[in-house]
Amino acid sequence: MLSNRNLNRIAIFAVLISMSAVAIGSDLTAVLANARKAIGTEAFQRLDFMLEAKGKANALGVDGDYTLLFSNQGEFLERFSSVLASSSGFDGKTAWSTDWSGATRILELEDLEVQRTVVAIITGHWLADKSPLEFQSAEDSDNHIVLKARFRDGELAATILIDKASHLVTEFSRKSSAGDDVWKLSEYIDAFGIKVPGKIINSQGGQTNTFSLTAIDRAPIFVRNPFEMIDGPIPQTQYDSNAAATVESRRAISGHLLIKPKINGKDIGWFILDSGAGALCIDSGIADREGLNKVGAIPVVGVGGVVLSSMRTANSIQVGQVSWTNPIFVEIDLAQIGQMLSVELAGIVGYDLMARGIVEMDTQQNFVAVHDPKSYTLSSGQWTTLHLDGKHPVVEARFEGDRKGLFRLDTGANNTLTFHTAWVERYDLLKDRQTVATALGGVGGMTPARQGRIEWFELGGERFENPSVTFSQSKVGPLSDAYTIGNIGQGFLRPFKLVFDYPNRRMAFVKR
């Protein structure tokens, strides 16, 4: 299984989660009042126009221009213009993101909370009356005040350091699946009575990103709301409804479905079709053999940890009725995974393909088809709501105790279900349950887990009685996620033909 939650984090800011709960201190009100005065919250709230910050950035190992348009109501639009271009926004109701894949998606769950929190801290909206944060405590620590905050009605917890002399934020941080995510803020710029950090340095997963803002001005007048998501065709994508939708495929000994996309017009080998992959991936040796150019680097979050990987560019990719130009791959050494599957792996295909076409897959029938969304009709079954978190498909399911919640679907996992560590602890799922020690493997190595049975699990109208499942013990990585209860693998997906329709935010579980 491959999980790439950080692959959607180009939209630039993030915060470090501190899970400790601290009683509210008596000085919290004074700390917030001083911070509001220092940053110019009252002046900010009086503005009757939007602001635009401009500068340069080195993100994911590449240089580019960076702009941040924002209002005093918490709306924003940010853009990073480079070979790994990205943008994100929030119009007051909906947050969205477009990364280098070219696909735009609505942000939900962790993606939503992180993006809104981060930009709020950068722009000063975190101190406004309608701040997305609620504050828990303020404590003295050397030259700083340590402020604890949480996203309202959410999971995200932030640790914010405020300088005692200037009362400005100097650092904020969170714990992510890629480890500590730390942001240092300095060189504040004065504009229109408010202060915005002019230099921002981010460290996470072995990578450092730097943003330097050079000017903050009144934003231009727009003919449309600049913060709204443009939900249209994905650029550089082509559809051929007359082409064969069925894709050459085979099933690995693990049960994974393998397909052969055409890269630069030719077959370069087998790729895993993995809904848990947040980006296209390519084996290092294959990328060298095909002469794919290197560009930038990114922390890839796998089951066993974090690996800093280079990125590769190709001219084109085609699968079924869908093709697009200038695809970008994350470079990974897939030799060990290939040995486990008894096949030479060229790469992994996931979000980038599913965001463009309707993907049918059936592991039992060894069947994969990729359709033009405009010409597809569901022949049987019914659509159900599909959420995306970290570019991974998420649906609602039920299990013992008549509990229900959101679960990730991961066609790259060959077990039934792995409960995430946060929910194993929250529901005390190991109490009075017979389990045995086991381990889970993937990118980054191995992680500990327990194996046992639950009374029942229900997905897509199918009820599984007394199934064997896994209980994660990992404190880092995607299996420690606090936003989704667990990760559903092929063991629970085999009774269905799966139909993923990312463009319309829905999917179908079609029983055989």
Secondary structure, 3 states (H helix, E strand, C coil): CECCHHHHCCCCCCCCCCCCCCCCCCCHHHHHHHHHHHHCHHHHHHCCCCEEEEEEEEECCEEEEEEEEECCCCCEEEEEECCCCEEEEECCCCEEEECCCCCEEECCHHHHHHHHHHHHHHHCHHHCCCCCEEEEEEEEECCEEEEEEEECCCCCEEEEEEECCCCCEEEEEEEECCEEEEEEEEEEEEECCEEEEEEEEEEECCEEEEEEEEEEEECCCCCCCCCCCCCCCCCCEEECCCCCCECCEEECCCCCEEECCEECCEECCEEEECCCCCCEEEEHHHHHHCCCEEEEEEEEEECCEEEEEEEEECCEEEECCEEEECCEEEEECCHHHHHHHCCCEEEEECHHHHCCCEEEEECCCCEEEEECHHHCCCCCCCEEECEEECCEEEEEEEECCCEEEEEEECCCCCCCEEECHHHHHHCCCCCCCCEEEEEEEECCEEEEEEEEECCEEEECCEEEECCEEEEECCCCCHHHCCCCCEEECHHHHCCEEEEEEHHHCEEEEEEC
